[in-house]
Amino acid sequence: MAWVEGLMKAISKTSSANNKENPPHDKIIMATKYWAGRQNSDFDVRHHARFMRPTCLKLPQPQNHSATNEKETDLVFFMPYVHWESDIARLHTYYIMKNVDAQTEDGEQYTDDELVKLRCNVDEKLLRKYLRSSSPLHVRRTLDQACYYTLPDTLIRDRDQVVLRYTRKYVPAGKLTPPVLMVDQCWLWVLGSTFLIARSHLPFTIAYNDARNADIIVTCFPGCWVEGVPNPEDPIDLLEKIVHDVQMKSTYKGISTSHDLAAIIMEHCAKNVVDSSLEKRREHDQFHFEWFYRSIKQVITKQSDLFDTSAKTPRNYKPFFGAHLEQSALLKSYRMSGLYDITSEIKNLREIKDISDELHMIEDVLGQQKKSLRMFENVAHGEGDLENLASKLLQGVELRTETIEQLHHDARHTYKWASSSHPCQLRDVTDVVSQIVDLLDLKQKQANVSEARSGHLQAKISTKLSELANKQTIESAKQGTSIMLFHH
């Protein structure tokens, strides 16, 4: 968070110096209501519990703003979105954070000079410098960390993600670095010219046509873990996608205000990874939701095989029940056969539950996106084009989630990549879980019938043994009487 505070202070430095009667502009932008107060405060050393709540708020205008800019809408916007990281890089980050925590507990910490000389990439230096600072760094989170942020550690769960499990098992070694799905944050500020009177001191260039009325957008895009430079192999790099989109003639002509550009950024973040229509036009190897789909289909196939096996099992018992009663010792071996063994069903149930859980986590992220965009819609209310932009963004997220809500109540549909959307996959998950439960119930009923019949056979055996024992007792008594009479 420190970099934002430093940047905002730099942006408003000259403006504040020229208007000493008013509070510094960075104090307005960084007020608790718009900054620290929006951060989840339920964290201590659980770094993954540190995040900004879904937010879009209108920033107050400085007291010196003129009548010509009354319609300016300066705002702050926070929204989570789905991205990805390689498993090896995520593990690297995890163990670096563990090391930083241990050093902090021991009272050890690198100085700035030591960090400069440290042989590591920029990402690691950022972690070591700001992870435990007073204004701490917000780290990238896995799906489980974002959803279950109260858990102290999610390493085991993170290493068992659906996409990670699939790529390990089915993608040829060396073709693709196994990925894990992450949850990043879109931080965005739209600041009008009243905040930005002078910009010559800034450490970056701002392009604008009219210096008196130019706005600025402040945002950031965490990328994949690399050796200090942009990763050319990152196929879903958000910054590159946004730049490419803006450079397109059709998009460029539609950008007339800073809010138009802000809306493009928000849209790209909101649909990143979760918009399966992008996978149809893909030119990369990251097919995240296709992997979900294939994982579900594999469980379906395994369940069909188990149903076929279970249907054949009762017929296999027929010769057994017609065998001699003295062979009842074989009953134990039959009890250990497929009729009684539900190991495969439990394994499938666990796998489909994992898929279902992760899809629900993604659905939760989309729900938070809707909250941010609804707040954006409220901020834009009554402001014409801006309100239309907000409504369009919200409709986009709702289209990606409404199917999932409807299909929660829909079952027994064919499994196909029809609408190429994770809600359809969740429907498949529901169907598969239902099938597994049905199979377990069928196996239980078959087992009950088998147990009842075997119990009946055992009862017959016991009765015959009892009758035989009675006969032996009577026979013994007769022999004893005969012996006694002979002696007399």
Buried (B, 14 or more C-beta within 10 A) or exposed (E): BEEBBEBBBBBBBBBBEEBEEBEBBBEBBBBEEBBBEBBEEEBEEBBBBBBBBBBBBBBEBBEEBEEEBEEBBBBBBBBBBBBBBBBEBBBBBBEBBEEBBEBEEEEEBBEEEEBEEEEEBEBBBBBBBBBBEEEBBBBBBBBBBBBBBEEEEBBEBBBBBBBBBBBEEEBEEEEBBBBBBBBBBBBBBBBBBBBBBBBEEBEEEEEBEEEEEBBBBBBBBBBBBBEEEEBEEBBBBBBBBBEEBBEEEEBEEEEEBBBBBBBBBBBBBBBBBBBBEBBEEEEEEBBBBBBBBBBBBBBBEBBEEBBEBBEEBEEEBEEBEEEEEEEBEEBEEBBEEBBBEBEBBEEBBEBBBBBBBBBBBBBBBBEBBBBBBBBBBEBBEEBEEBBEBBBEBBEBBBEBBEBBEEBEEEEEEEBEBEEBBBBBBBBBBBBBBEBBEEBBEEBEEBBEEBBEEBEEBEEEEEEEEEEEEEEEEEEEEEEEEEEEEEEE
